[in-house]
Amino acid sequence: MSSRLINWRLQAIAARGLAMVGSFLQVVVISRALTLNDAGLVFLLFTLMNLAATVGRFGTDNLVLRRIASNQSGHAVEARWLKAICWAASSMSGTILFFLLISGVLPLPTHGLTVLDAACVGIMTVFYSLSVFAGAVLRGSGVLVAGIWAELGIAPWLTSTFVGLQMLTGEATVSTVLGSLLAAGVITALWALRAARPVVATSSNMDWQRGFTFLREHTGSLASLMGTSLLFFALVWVPQLGLGVVGTGAQVAQYTAAARIASLITIFPGIQTSYLGPRFAALAYSNRRQELGVQCGRATAGAMLAAVPLLMVISAAPEQLLDLFGARYGNAAVPTLILCIGAYVGLAFGPVNTLMLAAGLEGTSLILNGLLLAVVAVLTVWGAPTIGVVGVSIVSAAGGLTYSGLASALITRKLRVNPTLMNYFRPAERAPGRAPITSDRE
């Protein structure tokens, strides 16, 4: 491996690591700035915003990354059309979320949400969508560090700074924290769109006829990519949403803290996603199946090895880690351990979500996510009042493991690539033969 490639990956790893630390710090700062119930409300609203933003991107971020990374012809002009689609769809999604919040249709664990608060959440949807889209453009074109910071890094650090300043003055409220999240999203989006401008064609007027033709040709793929991303996100966070519907703000806050600590187990796979997404797309579309299998095996082994010390630290002192979030969060120690163990076992199945989206299996992933989400949602909402945060954590961990196991089996059958840990020790995909990879569009 060349020194240039090693340096490139190290930069991506460092950027992704700092971004994930920022996301963790954002939850800690908000937790300490607000009461338990108010923090739960903010976390619930932020999750709803991310769901709306996923719908609003309409799969444009995944499609633009895939087409740029696999060097599809005309991808620069396509990126311009996809950006326009992202603008329009996210604006519509944010508007719908705003009206749902002010109408009272969405049950929230606490009352007192103002029209201004709802407007902050709705506008956030647009700017967070554009940040992720611009980040995907940058990552697909090889500008990894800027892409990572656009998608994940700048907004959490800015939010932590803004809320931290409010804590010093003693004026942090739900409204001011939502305002901080919005300001961070706007600043990040404006910077990210400017950074992505050289990659997106802007030298001529928009050919709307060709743009609409492109949209018609790719509507199915965009809808599948959006649905897959939406359902995967919902599968992770539907327990939090379920607790928001039938539980209390305190339960939402405790589960969020437990989930954030458990996310430390997946910090290295998250780092890998930054450079594996474009790499997987390039290998899949050039039919380099053997190399793709080797990359999966190495990524899986590296992720599991890197998570061992983190798992040991969390298992030894979960209450002390939860104390970072403030008083009464120590009650979430058992849910934290459950989610951490589930996350670690799930690593053995490989980077299944990244691989399915990069290699064209978004339709398969959509169906799988939809079925499991329905089961997890029913169990969570129906059982949350009885089983509490501990039971909801068990349902969440079991749902995640089921998804990873089934996704791994489907990838092996459709792509003839084994993404699991076993491929690191027994790389069967190195055997002779170059049978074509089968995607959902074939």
N, C-alpha and C positions, 0 to 999 in steps of 0.2 A: 504494500500500500504506500503510495507516494506521500511525501511530507505535506504536499499541498492539500491532498484529500484529508489527511489526518487533522491538519489545521482547520479545514473547513468544517469537519464534524465537531471538533472541540469547540469552535465558536458557536455552532448550533446548540450543542449540549449546554454550554454556559448560558446562552440566551434563554433557552427553554427553562433551565433550572431557575434562573432569576425570575422569570415570568411566573412560574408556579409558586415560588416563594412569595411573590407579590400577591397572588390570589389567596394564599393561606393567610398572609398578613392582613389582607383586606377584611377577611372574616373575623380575625382576632380583634382588630381595631374597632370594627362596628359593634362586635359583641361587648366590648368594654365601654364603648361610648353610650350605649343604650341599655335600657332595662331588658330583662329576658324576653318579655312579651313583645316589646317594640322591636328588638333585634329579630325575633321570629317573623314579625310582619315584614320587615325590610328584606330578609332572606327570601320569603315567599314571593314578594313582589319582584325581586330580582330574578328569581327562577321563572316566573311567569313572563317577564320581559325576554329572557333568553329563549323560551319556547316560541314566543311571538317573533323574535328575531330569526330563529331557525326557519320558521315558515316564511318570513319576509325575504330571506335570501333565496328561497325557491331553488335551492340546489346550485345556484350560480357559482358559489365558491368552489365546490367540488368539481364542477364541470370545467371551469376555467383553469384550475390547477392541473387537471388531467390532460386537457388539450395542449396547454403550454408545455408541460413536462414531457409529453410524448411527441412534441414538435409537430402538431397537426398544422396543415397549411392554413394560412389566414387567421391564425389564432389571435393576432393583435387586434384586428378588426372585430373579431368575435368577442374579445374581452370588452370592447367598447359597448357592444350590444348587451352583453350580459350585465355590465354595470348599470345600464339604463333599466334593465329588468329588475335588478336588485333595488334600485331607488324606488321604482314604482310599487313593487310588491311589499317592501318593508314599510313604506308610507301607509299603504292600505292596512297592513297587519298591525302597525302601531295605533292607527286610528280605531280599529276594531277593539283592541285591548283597552284603549282609553274609555270608550263607551261602555264596555263590559264592567270596568271598574267603577265608573260613576253611577251606573244603573243599579248596582247592588246585586247583579246576577251571580257574580263570583263570591262565594262565601269566604270571608276572611276571619282569622282567629281573633282579631280585635277590631274595634270600630274607630271612627274618627278620621278616615282617609278623606282628604280634601280634594277638590277639583284640581288644584295646582299639583298635588302629589300625583294624581292620576295622569295629568298632562306630562309630568316629568318622566313617568314610566313609559308612556306612549311614544314620546319623542326619543327617549333612549333607544327604543327598538330600531329606529332608522339608523342612528349613528353607530350603534354596536354592530349592526348588519354590515354597514359599509366598511367598518374596520376589518372585519373578518374577510370580506370579499377582497379588499386591497391586500391584506396579508397573504391570501391564497395566490393572488397574481404575483406577488413578490417571491413567494416560496417556489412557485412553479417555474419562474424564470431564473432561479438559482440564487436570489438575494435572500438567503435564509434568515439571517439575523434580523434584518428589517422586517421581514414577513412575520417572524415569531413575535417581535415586539408589537407589531400592528394588531395581531390577533389576540395576544394574551398578556403582553408585558406592561405596556404603558398605562393603560386604564387602571389596573389594580393599584399600582404604585402611586399614581396621582390621587386616587380615591383615599388611600391610606393617609397620604399627606394632608389632604383637605380635611378629613374627619379628625385626624390627629390635632390639627390646629383648632378645630372646634372644641375638642376635649380640653385643651389648655385654657380656653375661655369659659368652659362650662356651659356651652350653648348648643350642644348636639341634640337634635330631635329627629324624629322620623323624616320630617320635611327637609331639614338641612342635609341629612345623610343622602336622601334621594337626589337633592340638588348637587351634591358632590359627585355622585355616580354619573349624573347627566353631564356635568362639566367635564369630567374625565373622559367620557365617551365622545363628546364633541371634539375636544382637543386631539384625541387619538385618531379619530376619523379624518379630520382635516389634514393631519400630518401624513397619515397612511395613504390617502388618495393622492397627495402631492408626490409622495415617494414612488407610487405605482404609475404615475403619469407617463414616464418614458416607455413603459411596456405596453400601454394601451394606445391604439392608433388614434391620433387626433388631428391628422394632417389634412383631412378633407371633411366635407359635410356628411352627415349621416345618410346612408342609403336605406331609407326606412323599408322599402319593398324587400330588399335583401335581408334586412333585419327581421322582418315578420316571417319571411320564408325560413330563416334560420331558427326562429322560435318555434314554428310549426314542426320542423323536423326534429327538434330536440325537446319538445314539451314533455313527452313521455319519460325521457331520461331525466330531465330536470325535476319532474314530479316525484320520480322514484328516489332520486338523490335527496330531495328535500324530505320526503317521507321517512327515508332511512335514517337520516340525521336527526329528525324530529323524534322518531320513536326510540332511537338509541339514547338520546338525551333524556326523554321521558322515562325510559326504563330505569335509568340511574336515579332520577329525581322524583319519580311518582310516589315513593314513600313519603317524601317531604310534603308533596302536594296533598297526599291523602291525609296526613296529620293536620295540614292546614284546613282541610274541609271538615273533618270530624274531631280534631283534637284541639290543642291549645297552642298559643304562641310560644309558650315555654317548651313544649314538646318539639315544635318545629325548630327552635333554636338549638336544643340539645341534639337532635338528629343531625342538623347541619354541621355542628361542631364535630360529632363523631364521624360523619362522612368526610369532612375535610382532613381529619387526621388519617383516616383510611386511604385518602387519596395520595398520601405520602408513599404508600406501597407501590402505587402505579406512577410515581414521578419519573422513573427512568423510561418506562414505555411511552409516557407522554413526551419525554425529550426525544425519543427515537422517532416519534411520529413526524416531527418537523422535517427530517431528512428522508425518512422511509417512504412517506407518501409519494413524493415525486419519483423516487427511485423505483418503487413498486410499479407505478404507472408505466414508466419507461420500459421496465423488464417485461411486464405483462403484455404490452402492446407490440413488443418486438419478439414475442414468443420465446423468450429466454427462460424457459421453465426451470431448468436445472439451477441456474444462478439465482432465480427467485426463491427456490426452496432453500438453498444454502443461506441466503440473506435472512429468511424467516427463522431458520434454526439458530443462527448466531444471535439474532435479536432476542429471541425467546430466552436463550441461555443467559445472555447478558442481563436481561431484565430481572430474571429470578435471582441471579447472583447478587445484583446490586440491592435487591429488596431485603436480603437476609438481615443485615445489621439494623435496618429500619424496623423490621418486624420484631426483632429482639428488644430494641429500646422501647417500642410502644407496648409490647407485652409486659415488660418489667415495670413500667410506670405510667399506665394510662391516665390515672387521676391527676398526676402532676402535669401531664401535657394538657389535659382539659382545663386545669387551673389558669392556663394562658388566656382562656376566653372569659374568665370571671367566675363569680360565685354561682353555685347551683349547677354548673356544667359538669361537676364530678359525677353526678348521677348517670351520666352517659358512658361510664367506663365499660360496662358489659356490651352495649351496642357497638362501641368502638372496636373491641376485640373481635366481635362477630364479623363486622364489616372488613376488618384487616385480614382475618384468616380467609374469608371468602375472596378478597381481592388477590391474595397471594396465590391461592390454588388456581384462580382463573388465569394467572400469568402463564401457566404451563400449556394452555391451549394456543398461545401465540398471538400476534398482533392481528386478530381476525377482523376487527372493524376497519382498520386502515387498509388491509388487503382487499376486503370486499368492495370498498368504495373505489379504490385505485384500479382494480382489475375488472370493473364492469359488472359486479354482482349486486348492484344496488337493489334490483327487483327482488332477488332472493332474500337479501337482508331485510327489505321492507316487510315481506310476509312474515319472516321469522320474528322480527321485532314486534310486529303487530299482534301476533298470537300470544307471545309471552307478556307483552305489556297489558293485554286484556286480563290475563290471569293474575298478574302481580297487582294491578289496580283493584280488581275485585277483592282479592284477599286483604289488601291494605285498608281500603275504605270500609269493608265489611267488618274486619277484625280489629282495626286500630283502637276503638274504645275499650276493647277487652284485653288485647295482647300488649298494648302500649308500645313504647319506643323499642324495647327489646324484641318483641315479636315482629314488629315491622322490619327491624334490621335483619332478622332471620329470613323473612320473605324476600327482602332485597338481595341478600347474599345468594340465596338459592336461585333467584331469577337470573342474576348475573352469571352464575356458573352454568346454568342451563343454556343460556344464550351462547356463551363461549364454546361449550361442548358441541352444540348442534351446528354452530357456525363453522367450527373447525372441520366437522365431518362433511359439511356441504362444500367447503373449499377444497378438501381433498378429492371429492368426487367430481366437481365441476372443473377445477383448474389443474387437477392431478399434481397438486403441490401440498405437501404435508407441513402445516405451519407450526406444529407443536414442538415441544421440547425434544421429542423422540428423533426429530429430523437432525438435531445437532449431533446425536450419538450414532444414528443410523440414517445417513442422508440417502434414502432410496431414490430421490429425484436426480441423483448423479448418474443413474443408469442410462445406457444409450437410448436414443430415441427422441424425436422432437414432435410428438403428437400435438396438434394445435390446442391452445387454451380455449375453453368454451365460456363465453360470457352470457349474460342474460339477453343481450341484443342479437345473439346468433341463433 
